């Protein structure tokens, strides 16, 4: 099983905390409020003419297998959907690093269910490949115990993103 473009977009890249973009701030707001932004407020739309370069599947907030977004509520269309929170690879911060900012500021980890945890991630995108995974089986920002082959919606590959 290969990694989807959105998995690569949300897990690798160089940056620092000064790179926080408006869409990144929206994710931080979602984490703080524990409530995603409505499709209407996000200006979410689906179009047959949608550019493949600017659709949900190319966004770092996309959860492709789930048909969901980290920021916008409800089911989304990976190929035809877009919102004002579209953020491509290399724009702003990585979602996992935004979660890390939230954890540092709030002192609270995400609940297990909030992490979009799966039993087995794609090769190269597993807990053991994430800089937030501890060999004790714990994660720095999601509550619970994890196996090395598991994954979540916020993985940040070792050697990418902000320094911890």
Secondary structure, 3 states (H helix, E strand, C coil): CCCCHHHHHHHCCCCCHHHCCHHHHHHHHHHHHCCCECCCCCCCEECCCCCCCCCHHHECCEECCCCEECCECCCCCCCCEECCCCCECCCCCCHHHHHHHHHHHHCCCECHHHHCCECCCCCCCCHHHECCECCCCEECCECCECCCCCECCCCCECCCCCCC
